[in-house]
């Protein structure tokens, strides 16, 4: 298979497996999505989805959020980890949204990245999922699979994002990044990986990855 054929195979297979794509983080608008994505750093979507209803019951908009203290926010979000930094970030960015944007979340990646605790991946998720603007946020699943499939060298997520944007059609980015995340979780995880279930890697995977997998299997 040529690289172009592999890319087409991946796209078609993912569309067959995930014709409709659930959004991993529960939210109702750009602000609640921004907070949920910020909370998901070094945590799980399941844990975040357990905590956000408790937080949003008290404050689901920046105006109510700044009425709470950093300590009150931290007490609620503590189970997701990194709560000192995240609580300051949530409080700080809520102030900025009110002062600079009339309480609205901006739809430009560069403006989002200026907010406290908002990095490139968080900003990309928000513009993609809240505003439908093409972006390709790279998480650990996408980084792992782009390497396994031979589509990126795996050096860093910045390079992986560039490679993904170069290989995949722009109009598919928003669907594809979610489809790859779900596929990575369900069929191609970092641990407990069963290549028999992972049809995409089995078909287009990097030879070294496949050879190493079978070598390890033989020794067990």
N, CA, C and O of each residue as an XYZ file, in Angstrom:
880
protein
N       0.844     -1.204      0.000
C       0.000      0.000      0.000
C       0.878      1.252      0.000
O       1.870      1.326      0.725
N       0.503      2.232     -0.819
C       1.175      3.530     -0.743
C       0.668      4.265      0.497
O      -0.324      3.859      1.104
N       1.352      5.348      0.869
C       0.908      6.114      2.037
C      -0.494      6.683      1.788
O      -1.333      6.692      2.689
N      -0.743      7.153      0.567
C      -2.073      7.704      0.247
C      -3.156      6.631      0.392
O      -4.254      6.914      0.871
N      -2.846      5.411     -0.020
C      -3.811      4.308      0.120
C      -4.042      3.974      1.589
O      -5.162      3.667      1.998
N      -2.967      4.037      2.380
C      -3.105      3.780      3.825
C      -3.988      4.838      4.482
O      -4.845      4.521      5.307
N      -3.770      6.090      4.109
C      -4.578      7.185      4.661
C      -6.045      6.982      4.303
O      -6.916      7.132      5.160
N      -6.330      6.642      3.047
C      -7.714      6.390      2.618
C      -8.326      5.224      3.381
O      -9.491      5.270      3.775
N      -7.529      4.178      3.586
C      -8.012      3.010      4.327
C      -8.385      3.396      5.764
O      -9.429      2.986      6.272
N      -7.527      4.183      6.410
C      -7.789      4.619      7.788
C      -9.070      5.440      7.850
O      -9.923      5.202      8.705
N      -9.207      6.401      6.951
C     -10.399      7.256      6.933
C     -11.660      6.419      6.745
O     -12.628      6.574      7.490
N     -11.648      5.537      5.756
C     -12.843      4.729      5.458
C     -13.195      3.777      6.592
O     -14.368      3.588      6.916
N     -12.159      3.175      7.197
C     -12.406      2.235      8.304
C     -12.977      2.958      9.513
O     -13.913      2.470     10.147
N     -12.420      4.117      9.836
C     -12.915      4.889     10.980
C     -14.354      5.357     10.751
O     -15.155      5.388     11.685
N     -14.678      5.718      9.521
C     -16.045      6.158      9.228
C     -17.036      4.997      9.326
O     -18.195      5.188      9.694
N     -16.569      3.801      8.994
C     -17.428      2.618      9.143
C     -17.674      2.295     10.616
O     -18.797      1.985     11.015
N     -16.603      2.372     11.425
C     -16.713      2.024     12.851
C     -17.462      3.100     13.629
O     -18.249      2.794     14.524
N     -17.210      4.368     13.280
C     -17.802      5.489     14.026
C     -18.564      6.422     13.080
O     -18.119      7.545     12.840
N     -19.710      5.974     12.535
C     -20.477      6.856     11.646
C     -21.017      8.086     12.375
O     -21.132      9.163     11.789
N     -21.346      7.919     13.651
C     -21.682      9.077     14.485
C     -20.698      9.082     15.647
O     -20.383      8.039     16.220
N     -20.222     10.272     15.982
C     -19.092     10.362     16.906
C     -19.513     11.068     18.185
O     -19.836     12.256     18.154
N     -19.514     10.362     19.304
C     -19.853     11.032     20.563
C     -18.736     11.968     21.012
O     -17.557     11.677     20.813
N     -19.112     13.093     21.621
C     -18.130     14.018     22.196
C     -17.759     13.481     23.574
O     -18.648     13.256     24.394
N     -16.468     13.266     23.855
C     -16.087     12.623     25.120
C     -16.433     13.425     26.377
O     -16.779     12.844     27.405
N     -16.343     14.757     26.299
C     -16.572     15.584     27.484
C     -17.958     16.221     27.424
O     -18.319     16.866     26.439
N     -18.721     16.028     28.490
C     -20.075     16.585     28.529
C     -20.017     18.105     28.741
O     -19.286     18.602     29.598
N     -20.805     18.825     27.938
C     -20.838     20.290     28.033
C     -22.090     20.780     27.333
O     -22.761     20.016     26.640
N     -22.408     22.062     27.515
C     -23.608     22.613     26.861
C     -23.322     23.845     26.019
O     -24.182     24.287     25.259
N     -22.124     24.404     26.144
C     -21.774     25.595     25.376
C     -20.253     25.755     25.377
O     -19.555     24.980     26.031
N     -19.726     26.754     24.649
C     -18.266     26.909     24.578
C     -17.584     27.088     25.942
O     -16.480     26.586     26.149
N     -18.229     27.794     26.863
C     -17.598     28.012     28.171
C     -17.469     26.705     28.951
O     -16.400     26.404     29.482
N     -18.542     25.935     29.024
C     -18.475     24.691     29.801
C     -17.530     23.684     29.128
O     -16.893     22.879     29.806
N     -17.443     23.735     27.784
C     -16.465     22.870     27.103
C     -15.043     23.307     27.454
O     -14.190     22.468     27.748
N     -14.787     24.607     27.426
C     -13.454     25.115     27.759
C     -13.031     24.657     29.152
O     -11.901     24.206     29.339
N     -13.923     24.767     30.123
C     -13.599     24.363     31.495
C     -13.381     22.850     31.556
O     -12.447     22.390     32.213
N     -14.225     22.078     30.886
C     -14.097     20.619     30.909
C     -12.769     20.172     30.290
O     -12.101     19.285     30.822
N     -12.390     20.786     29.167
C     -11.136     20.404     28.508
C      -9.948     20.783     29.384
O      -8.991     20.018     29.507
N     -10.012     21.954     29.985
C      -8.937     22.378     30.905
C      -8.785     21.365     32.044
O      -7.668     21.008     32.421
N      -9.910     20.910     32.585
C      -9.871     19.947     33.695
C      -9.343     18.581     33.263
O      -8.826     17.826     34.086
N      -9.470     18.263     31.976
C      -9.107     16.916     31.520
C      -7.594     16.701     31.407
O      -7.150     15.570     31.207
N      -6.803     17.762     31.532
C      -5.342     17.613     31.449
C      -4.853     16.658     32.528
O      -5.115     16.861     33.714
N      -4.141     15.617     32.111
C      -3.604     14.591     33.012
C      -4.690     13.982     33.906
O      -4.443     13.631     35.059
N      -5.895     13.869     33.342
C      -6.992     13.202     34.033
C      -7.749     12.398     32.982
O      -7.336     12.355     31.823
N      -8.842     11.766     33.369
C      -9.637     10.997     32.407
C     -10.957     11.715     32.148
O     -11.457     12.449     33.001
N     -11.511     11.494     30.963
C     -12.800     12.107     30.638
C     -13.885     11.617     31.592
O     -14.782     12.376     31.958
N     -13.805     10.357     31.992
C     -14.802      9.808     32.923
C     -14.783     10.582     34.234
O     -15.831     10.961     34.757
N     -13.580     10.813     34.760
C     -13.458     11.554     36.022
C     -13.964     12.989     35.861
O     -14.672     13.508     36.724
N     -13.597     13.614     34.758
C     -14.037     15.004     34.522
C     -15.555     15.068     34.423
O     -16.171     15.978     34.978
N     -16.167     14.117     33.726
C     -17.627     14.109     33.578
C     -18.348     13.848     34.900
O     -19.535     14.147     35.029
N     -17.639     13.296     35.875
C     -18.226     13.123     37.209
C     -18.181     14.428     38.006
O     -19.045     14.683     38.845
N     -17.160     15.254     37.734
C     -16.924     16.464     38.525
C     -17.627     17.693     37.950
O     -18.124     18.530     38.703
N     -17.673     17.808     36.618
C     -18.222     19.041     36.039
C     -19.682     19.312     36.426
O     -20.028     20.478     36.615
N     -20.562     18.301     36.557
C     -21.926     18.643     36.990
C     -21.949     19.331     38.355
O     -22.776     20.211     38.596
N     -21.041     18.930     39.248
C     -20.981     19.541     40.576
C     -20.513     20.996     40.481
O     -21.029     21.877     41.170
N     -19.519     21.227     39.606
C     -19.001     22.586     39.426
C     -20.023     23.460     38.707
O     -20.278     24.592     39.118
N     -20.608     22.928     37.629
C     -21.522     23.741     36.818
C     -22.858     23.990     37.507
O     -23.583     24.917     37.146
N     -23.182     23.167     38.494
C     -24.388     23.432     39.286
C     -24.244     24.764     40.028
O     -25.214     25.497     40.221
N     -23.003     25.056     40.439
C     -22.729     26.313     41.140
C     -22.382     27.441     40.176
O     -22.734     28.598     40.407
N     -21.686     27.093     39.090
C     -21.241     28.135     38.160
C     -21.017     27.526     36.776
O     -20.056     26.789     36.556
N     -21.926     27.847     35.848
C     -21.754     27.338     34.482
C     -21.509     28.484     33.494
O     -21.705     28.336     32.288
N     -21.077     29.624     34.033
C     -20.750     30.781     33.204
C     -19.700     31.604     33.959
O     -19.576     31.463     35.176
N     -18.947     32.456     33.265
C     -17.859     33.171     33.927
C     -18.333     34.120     35.028
O     -17.615     34.342     36.003
N     -19.519     34.675     34.882
C     -20.010     35.626     35.880
C     -20.249     34.948     37.228
O     -19.917     35.503     38.275
N     -20.824     33.751     37.198
C     -21.027     33.011     38.452
C     -19.712     32.419     38.959
O     -19.499     32.294     40.165
N     -18.834     32.059     38.021
C     -17.562     31.441     38.433
C     -16.718     32.400     39.258
O     -16.093     31.981     40.232
N     -16.684     33.696     38.887
C     -15.820     34.631     39.640
C     -16.432     35.003     40.995
O     -15.769     35.611     41.836
N     -17.697     34.636     41.199
C     -18.291     34.843     42.531
C     -17.736     33.825     43.529
O     -17.769     34.046     44.739
N     -17.227     32.708     43.003
C     -16.601     31.700     43.859
C     -15.135     32.061     44.061
O     -14.526     32.713     43.214
N     -14.582     31.639     45.171
C     -13.149     31.849     45.397
C     -12.360     30.728     44.728
O     -12.912     29.681     44.391
N     -11.070     30.960     44.541
C     -10.193     29.917     43.981
C     -10.255     28.669     44.853
O     -10.252     27.545     44.351
N     -10.312     28.885     46.175
C     -10.354     27.749     47.117
C     -11.641     26.934     46.960
O     -11.619     25.706     47.038
N     -12.762     27.629     46.737
C     -14.040     26.920     46.556
C     -14.026     26.092     45.270
O     -14.509     24.960     45.237
N     -13.465     26.680     44.218
C     -13.358     25.936     42.956
C     -12.461     24.719     43.153
O     -12.773     23.614     42.708
N     -11.338     24.949     43.831
C     -10.379     23.861     44.039
C     -11.000     22.708     44.825
O     -10.741     21.543     44.522
N     -11.810     23.022     45.824
C     -12.427     21.976     46.649
C     -13.313     21.059     45.805
O     -13.402     19.860     46.072
N     -13.970     21.624     44.781
C     -14.859     20.829     43.933
C     -14.063     19.988     42.938
O     -14.379     18.821     42.711
N     -13.029     20.587     42.345
C     -12.317     19.914     41.236
C     -11.142     19.058     41.696
O     -10.454     18.460     40.869
N     -10.906     18.992     42.994
C      -9.736     18.275     43.510
C      -9.570     16.858     42.955
O      -8.442     16.459     42.666
N     -10.658     16.074     42.792
C     -10.484     14.696     42.309
C      -9.859     14.567     40.914
O      -9.341     13.502     40.578
N      -9.896     15.633     40.092
C      -9.334     15.494     38.746
C      -7.817     15.725     38.724
O      -7.177     15.506     37.695
N      -7.245     16.159     39.837
C      -5.792     16.359     39.889
C      -5.379     17.747     39.410
O      -6.122     18.432     38.707
N      -4.165     18.143     39.814
C      -3.601     19.456     39.475
C      -4.552     20.598     39.851
O      -4.598     21.629     39.181
N      -5.308     20.394     40.934
C      -6.354     21.356     41.288
C      -5.834     22.750     41.647
O      -6.530     23.724     41.360
N      -4.641     22.911     42.265
C      -4.183     24.282     42.542
C      -4.038     25.127     41.272
O      -4.499     26.267     41.215
N      -3.394     24.551     40.263
C      -3.185     25.275     39.004
C      -4.500     25.461     38.248
O      -4.781     26.544     37.734
N      -5.299     24.401     38.186
C      -6.537     24.456     37.407
C      -7.551     25.424     38.016
O      -8.240     26.136     37.286
N      -7.649     25.457     39.351
C      -8.618     26.359     39.986
C      -8.230     27.823     39.751
O      -9.094     28.665     39.504
N      -6.938     28.121     39.827
C      -6.474     29.488     39.518
C      -6.731     29.831     38.061
O      -7.145     30.943     37.734
N      -6.478     28.856     37.187
C      -6.711     29.080     35.767
C      -8.170     29.356     35.455
O      -8.483     30.280     34.704
N      -9.064     28.562     36.027
C     -10.504     28.730     35.787
C     -10.977     30.096     36.272
O     -11.717     30.795     35.579
N     -10.540     30.463     37.469
C     -10.941     31.760     38.033
C     -10.363     32.898     37.197
O     -11.059     33.861     36.876
N      -9.088     32.779     36.850
C      -8.418     33.829     36.093
C      -8.988     34.012     34.695
O      -9.220     35.141     34.262
N      -9.215     32.916     33.987
C      -9.720     33.041     32.608
C     -11.161     33.550     32.612
O     -11.575     34.235     31.677
N     -11.926     33.224     33.653
C     -13.305     33.721     33.738
C     -13.320     35.244     33.864
O     -14.152     35.915     33.254
N     -12.399     35.783     34.655
C     -12.248     37.247     34.773
C     -11.919     37.863     33.421
O     -12.503     38.874     33.032
N     -10.971     37.244     32.703
C     -10.543     37.785     31.405
C     -11.679     37.733     30.387
O     -11.861     38.674     29.615
N     -12.439     36.647     30.380
C     -13.570     36.536     29.444
C     -14.578     37.662     29.667
O     -15.136     38.207     28.714
N     -14.804     38.001     30.939
C     -15.729     39.094     31.258
C     -15.128     40.442     30.853
O     -15.793     41.263     30.222
N     -13.869     40.656     31.221
C     -13.232     41.959     30.990
C     -12.971     42.244     29.514
O     -13.125     43.377     29.060
N     -12.570     41.198     28.756
C     -12.141     41.419     27.366
C     -13.169     40.994     26.319
O     -13.200     41.537     25.215
N     -14.016     40.013     26.676
C     -14.880     39.418     25.648
C     -16.365     39.395     26.023
O     -17.130     38.601     25.477
N     -16.770     40.261     26.949
C     -18.181     40.321     27.373
C     -18.721     38.972     27.826
O     -19.896     38.662     27.630
N     -17.852     38.177     28.432
C     -18.268     36.880     28.967
C     -18.339     35.766     27.954
O     -18.709     34.641     28.291
N     -17.985     36.066     26.699
C     -18.032     35.056     25.633
C     -16.644     34.425     25.434
O     -15.619     35.065     25.670
N     -16.635     33.170     25.001
C     -15.381     32.471     24.700
C     -14.982     32.810     23.261
O     -15.779     32.602     22.346
N     -13.772     33.326     23.041
C     -13.350     33.632     21.667
C     -13.189     32.357     20.841
O     -12.922     31.285     21.384
N     -13.352     32.484     19.533
C     -13.283     31.305     18.664
C     -11.948     31.188     17.933
O     -11.794     30.330     17.064
N     -10.978     32.044     18.275
C      -9.659     31.966     17.642
C      -8.665     31.255     18.558
O      -8.600     31.539     19.754
N      -7.899     30.336     17.991
C      -6.932     29.569     18.781
C      -5.945     30.481     19.489
O      -5.648     30.268     20.664
N      -5.422     31.506     18.789
C      -4.392     32.355     19.410
C      -4.940     33.142     20.601
O      -4.221     33.364     21.575
N      -6.200     33.563     20.534
C      -6.802     34.281     21.666
C      -7.069     33.338     22.838
O      -6.888     33.710     23.997
N      -7.489     32.140     22.533
C      -7.712     31.146     23.595
C      -6.411     30.801     24.307
O      -6.388     30.624     25.525
N      -5.324     30.706     23.538
C      -4.028     30.346     24.124
C      -3.489     31.424     25.062
O      -2.589     31.161     25.859
N      -4.034     32.629     24.970
C      -3.614     33.698     25.875
C      -4.260     33.570     27.259
O      -3.824     34.222     28.207
N      -5.288     32.739     27.375
C      -5.985     32.578     28.652
C      -5.171     31.693     29.599
O      -4.472     30.787     29.144
N      -5.251     31.944     30.910
C      -4.517     31.118     31.881
C      -4.878     29.642     31.769
O      -6.048     29.289     31.621
N      -3.860     28.780     31.840
C      -4.022     27.316     31.846
C      -4.589     26.749     30.544
O      -4.986     25.585     30.505
N      -4.633     27.549     29.486
C      -5.140     27.069     28.199
C      -3.972     26.927     27.232
O      -3.390     27.919     26.793
N      -3.636     25.680     26.905
C      -2.567     25.409     25.953
C      -3.124     25.189     24.552
O      -4.319     25.354     24.307
N      -2.244     24.818     23.653
C      -2.630     24.667     22.250
C      -3.668     23.565     22.051
O      -4.613     23.723     21.277
N      -3.484     22.444     22.758
C      -4.431     21.331     22.588
C      -5.825     21.729     23.076
O      -6.820     21.470     22.400
N      -5.891     22.356     24.247
C      -7.185     22.797     24.790
C      -7.861     23.775     23.832
O      -9.052     23.653     23.548
N      -7.095     24.740     23.338
C      -7.646     25.725     22.402
C      -8.146     25.058     21.129
O      -9.193     25.430     20.599
N      -7.396     24.068     20.638
C      -7.784     23.365     19.412
C      -9.080     22.583     19.601
O      -9.938     22.570     18.718
N      -9.219     21.932     20.755
C     -10.448     21.185     21.040
C     -11.643     22.128     21.063
O     -12.697     21.814     20.511
N     -11.479     23.278     21.698
C     -12.595     24.225     21.831
C     -13.027     24.766     20.471
O     -14.222     24.786     20.176
N     -12.082     25.207     19.631
C     -12.491     25.752     18.329
C     -13.105     24.661     17.458
O     -14.019     24.924     16.677
N     -12.601     23.437     17.595
C     -13.107     22.319     16.803
C     -14.509     21.912     17.238
O     -15.426     21.851     16.419
N     -14.673     21.633     18.532
C     -15.919     21.040     19.016
C     -16.995     22.069     19.341
O     -18.185     21.777     19.228
N     -16.588     23.273     19.744
C     -17.584     24.291     20.090
C     -17.970     25.161     18.901
O     -19.109     25.619     18.810
N     -17.023     25.393     17.987
C     -17.284     26.332     16.899
C     -17.229     25.694     15.509
O     -17.534     26.354     14.516
N     -16.843     24.417     15.428
C     -16.800     23.734     14.142
C     -15.701     24.208     13.214
O     -15.761     23.974     12.007
N     -14.690     24.877     13.769
C     -13.567     25.349     12.969
C     -12.546     24.212     12.852
O     -12.190     23.609     13.865
N     -12.067     23.906     11.642
C     -11.133     22.777     11.488
C      -9.878     22.921     12.353
O      -9.176     23.931     12.293
N      -9.616     21.902     13.147
C      -8.409     21.846     13.993
C      -8.099     20.373     14.198
O      -8.952     19.517     13.964
N      -6.885     20.076     14.634
C      -6.526     18.672     14.851
C      -5.793     18.538     16.190
O      -4.575     18.368     16.222
N      -6.554     18.617     17.309
C      -5.929     18.462     18.621
C      -5.316     17.073     18.754
O      -5.963     16.073     18.440
N      -4.084     17.008     19.215
C      -3.387     15.719     19.345
C      -3.275     15.349     20.819
O      -2.621     16.044     21.596
N      -3.918     14.253     21.194
C      -3.768     13.729     22.555
C      -2.874     12.488     22.502
O      -2.310     12.170     21.455
N      -2.748     11.799     23.615
C      -1.831     10.649     23.675
C      -2.254      9.531     22.720
O      -1.402      8.847     22.153
N      -3.577      9.341     22.538
C      -4.057      8.286     21.640
C      -3.669      8.589     20.191
O      -3.155      7.722     19.484
N      -3.919      9.822     19.760
C      -3.584     10.202     18.381
C      -2.076     10.140     18.164
O      -1.612      9.667     17.126
N      -1.317     10.617     19.140
C       0.151     10.594     19.036
C       0.651      9.153     18.875
O       1.525      8.877     18.054
N       0.082      8.243     19.671
C       0.481      6.835     19.627
C       0.106      6.188     18.282
O       0.910      5.471     17.686
N      -1.118      6.448     17.817
C      -1.584      5.781     16.598
C      -0.933      6.345     15.340
O      -0.655      5.600     14.401
N      -0.693      7.630     15.314
C      -0.001      8.199     14.146
C       1.380      7.565     13.995
O       1.866      7.380     12.879
N       2.011      7.233     15.127
C       3.307      6.546     15.058
C       3.119      5.076     14.664
O       3.827      4.573     13.791
N       2.183      4.400     15.295
C       1.945      2.989     14.980
C       1.597      2.788     13.508
O       1.973      1.783     12.904
N       0.882      3.743     12.941
C       0.458      3.619     11.548
C       1.527      4.091     10.563
O       1.341      3.995      9.350
N       2.644      4.599     11.082
C       3.709      5.065     10.206
C       3.428      6.414      9.575
O       4.022      6.758      8.553
N       2.520      7.190     10.178
C       2.150      8.496      9.631
C       2.952      9.641     10.251
O       2.926     10.763      9.744
N       3.664      9.362     11.343
C       4.466     10.395     12.004
C       5.615      9.712     12.728
O       5.547      8.522     13.036
N       6.670     10.472     12.998
C       7.859      9.859     13.602
C       7.780      9.715     15.117
O       8.652      9.103     15.733
N       6.729     10.283     15.722
C       6.533     10.096     17.156
C       7.420     10.924     18.053
O       7.457     10.698     19.262
N       8.156     11.904     17.474
C       9.080     12.694     18.303
C       8.339     13.577     19.306
O       8.693     13.620     20.485
N       7.314     14.277     18.834
C       6.550     15.141     19.740
C       5.177     15.429     19.130
O       4.949     15.195     17.943
N       4.266     15.943     19.968
C       2.888     16.157     19.504
C       2.804     17.292     18.484
O       1.892     17.307     17.657
N       3.736     18.234     18.528
C       3.742     19.336     17.554
C       3.944     18.772     16.150
O       3.229     19.132     15.215
N       4.928     17.880     16.017
C       5.196     17.252     14.725
C       4.039     16.348     14.301
O       3.670     16.312     13.127
N       3.472     15.622     15.259
C       2.347     14.740     14.954
C       1.163     15.542     14.405
O       0.508     15.119     13.452
N       0.894     16.699     15.011
C      -0.207     17.551     14.523
C       0.065     18.028     13.095
O      -0.831     18.005     12.251
N       1.302     18.462     12.824
C       1.663     18.910     11.470
C       1.461     17.778     10.458
O       0.921     17.989      9.372
N       1.904     16.571     10.835
C       1.787     15.424      9.922
C       0.320     15.067      9.676
O      -0.069     14.762      8.548
N      -0.492     15.106     10.738
C      -1.920     14.789     10.597
C      -2.602     15.790      9.666
O      -3.394     15.409      8.805
N      -2.288     17.072      9.847
C      -2.904     18.112      9.018
C      -2.454     18.009      7.560
O      -3.201     18.352      6.644
N      -1.240     17.538      7.362
C      -0.713     17.389      5.999
C      -1.352     16.184      5.296
O      -1.623     16.232      4.096
N      -1.589     15.109      6.051
C      -2.068     13.862      5.452
C      -3.580     13.812      5.250
O      -4.063     13.282      4.249
N      -4.327     14.370      6.213
C      -5.782     14.215      6.187
C      -6.461     15.461      5.618
O      -6.010     16.576      5.881
N      -7.538     15.294      4.842
C      -8.269     16.444      4.294
C      -8.820     17.329      5.412
O      -9.349     16.840      6.410
N      -8.683     18.646      5.220
C      -9.072     19.611      6.255
C     -10.528     19.457      6.687
O     -10.852     19.616      7.864
N     -11.402     19.148      5.733
C     -12.825     19.055      6.064
C     -13.136     17.846      6.955
O     -14.238     17.746      7.495
N     -12.180     16.934      7.112
C     -12.387     15.749      7.963
C     -11.710     15.866      9.321
O     -11.923     15.013     10.183
N     -10.900     16.898      9.534
C     -10.105     16.983     10.767
C     -10.955     16.838     12.031
O     -10.614     16.066     12.927
N     -12.060     17.582     12.099
C     -12.837     17.602     13.350
C     -13.441     16.241     13.685
O     -13.516     15.855     14.851
N     -13.871     15.517     12.646
C     -14.380     14.159     12.884
C     -13.229     13.190     13.175
O     -13.292     12.390     14.109
N     -12.189     13.281     12.363
C     -11.097     12.306     12.461
C     -10.402     12.309     13.812
O     -10.089     11.248     14.352
N     -10.159     13.496     14.364
C      -9.415     13.500     15.631
C     -10.221     12.795     16.727
O      -9.645     12.144     17.599
N     -11.543     12.924     16.684
C     -12.374     12.206     17.662
C     -12.447     10.715     17.347
O     -12.396      9.880     18.251
N     -12.565     10.385     16.063
C     -12.627      8.971     15.672
C     -11.341      8.234     16.069
O     -11.391      7.099     16.541
N     -10.198      8.886     15.874
C      -8.921      8.250     16.234
C      -8.818      8.076     17.751
O      -8.317      7.056     18.224
N      -9.286      9.058     18.509
C      -9.265      8.945     19.978
C     -10.094      7.735     20.425
O      -9.635      6.921     21.227
N     -11.322      7.626     19.895
C     -12.180      6.496     20.284
C     -11.563      5.167     19.848
O     -11.600      4.183     20.587
N     -10.994      5.150     18.638
C     -10.373      3.916     18.146
C      -9.198      3.518     19.038
O      -9.039      2.346     19.381
N      -8.375      4.503     19.411
C      -7.227      4.218     20.276
C      -7.648      3.636     21.617
O      -7.013      2.718     22.136
N      -8.717      4.176     22.165
C      -9.199      3.676     23.458
C      -9.739      2.252     23.342
O      -9.484      1.407     24.200
N     -10.481      2.004     22.279
C     -11.207      0.737     22.181
C     -10.416     -0.391     21.514
O     -10.585     -1.559     21.866
N      -9.559     -0.048     20.557
C      -8.897     -1.093     19.759
C      -7.374     -1.062     19.779
O      -6.732     -2.068     19.479
N      -6.786      0.083     20.131
C      -5.331      0.173     20.042
C      -4.743      0.917     21.248
O      -4.066      1.933     21.087
N      -5.006      0.404     22.452
C      -4.527      1.087     23.657
C      -3.023      0.919     23.851
O      -2.386      0.084     23.208
N      -2.476      1.727     24.748
C      -1.042      1.625     25.056
C      -0.763      0.328     25.813
O       0.249     -0.331     25.577
N      -1.665     -0.032     26.722
C      -1.494     -1.256     27.526
C      -2.604     -2.252     27.209
O      -3.729     -1.868     26.888
N      -2.269     -3.530     27.303
C      -3.268     -4.564     27.020
C      -3.676     -4.580     25.559
O      -4.811     -4.913     25.216
N      -2.736     -4.216     24.712
C      -3.005     -4.115     23.264
C      -3.105     -5.488     22.634
O      -2.202     -6.312     22.783
N      -4.216     -5.742     21.920
C      -4.419     -7.004     21.200
C      -4.493     -6.681     19.707
O      -5.496     -6.153     19.226
N      -3.431     -7.000     18.989
C      -3.351     -6.656     17.573
C      -4.443     -7.334     16.751
O      -4.829     -6.832     15.695
N      -4.943     -8.477     17.233
C      -6.013     -9.171     16.505
C      -7.281     -8.322     16.418
O      -8.050     -8.430     15.463
N      -7.487     -7.477     17.428
C      -8.670     -6.603     17.439
C      -8.405     -5.287     16.720
O      -9.337     -4.561     16.373
N      -7.132     -4.985     16.499
C      -6.724     -3.681     15.956
C      -6.528     -3.798     14.449
O      -5.403     -3.899     13.960
N      -7.651     -3.780     13.717
C      -7.614     -4.038     12.273
C      -6.799     -2.990     11.512
O      -6.136     -3.315     10.527
N      -6.847     -1.743     11.962
C      -6.128     -0.697     11.210
C      -4.623     -0.894     11.326
O      -3.922     -0.899     10.314
N      -4.119     -1.056     12.542
C      -2.665     -1.233     12.710
C      -2.207     -2.530     12.054
O      -1.128     -2.594     11.465
N      -3.035     -3.553     12.161
C      -2.694     -4.838     11.539
C      -2.542     -4.697     10.022
O      -1.748     -5.403      9.401
N      -3.308     -3.782      9.439
C      -3.324     -3.611      7.979
C      -2.288     -2.607      7.484
O      -1.630     -2.845      6.471
N      -2.137     -1.479      8.195
C      -1.258     -0.421      7.670
C      -0.067     -0.129      8.575
O       0.744      0.746      8.270
N       0.045     -0.856      9.689
C       1.016     -0.504     10.722
C       2.474     -0.507     10.297
O       2.871     -1.215      9.372
N       3.255      0.297     10.990
C       4.710      0.369     10.808
C       5.295     -1.028     11.018
O       4.969     -1.697     11.998
N       6.149     -1.464     10.109
C       6.684     -2.839     10.175
C       7.389     -3.125     11.491
O       7.230     -4.201     12.067
N       8.163     -2.169     11.961
C       8.897     -2.389     13.213
C       7.933     -2.615     14.380
O       8.175     -3.463     15.239
N       6.852     -1.857     14.401
C       5.840     -2.009     15.455
C       5.238     -3.416     15.409
O       5.100     -4.077     16.439
N       4.886     -3.859     14.213
C       4.285     -5.190     14.064
C       5.280     -6.292     14.425
O       4.927     -7.242     15.124
N       6.522     -6.170     13.951
C       7.548     -7.170     14.255
C       7.818     -7.249     15.756
O       7.923     -8.338     16.321
N       7.928     -6.085     16.393
C       8.170     -6.052     17.844
C       7.014     -6.687     18.601
O       7.219     -7.400     19.583
N       5.802     -6.422     18.136
C       4.619     -6.991     18.795
C       4.673     -8.521     18.750
O       4.450     -9.182     19.764
N       4.968     -9.077     17.575
C       4.977    -10.536     17.422
C       6.155    -11.177     18.171
O       6.052    -12.301     18.663
N       7.254    -10.455     18.248
C       8.424    -10.965     19.023
C       8.066    -11.104     20.494
O       8.371    -12.112     21.132
N       7.410    -10.067     21.023
C       7.021    -10.086     22.439
C       6.002    -11.196     22.671
O       6.051    -11.888     23.688
N       5.078    -11.362     21.723
C       4.065    -12.414     21.859
C       4.711    -13.811     21.928
O       4.271    -14.674     22.687
N       5.759    -14.008     21.121
C       6.418    -15.315     21.081
C       7.112    -15.640     22.406
O       7.179    -16.804     22.801
N       7.627    -14.623     23.087
C       8.354    -14.858     24.329
C       7.444    -15.102     25.520
O       7.905    -15.505     26.587
N       6.162    -14.859     25.341
C       5.229    -15.032     26.464
C       4.615    -16.422     26.481
O       3.810    -16.730     27.360
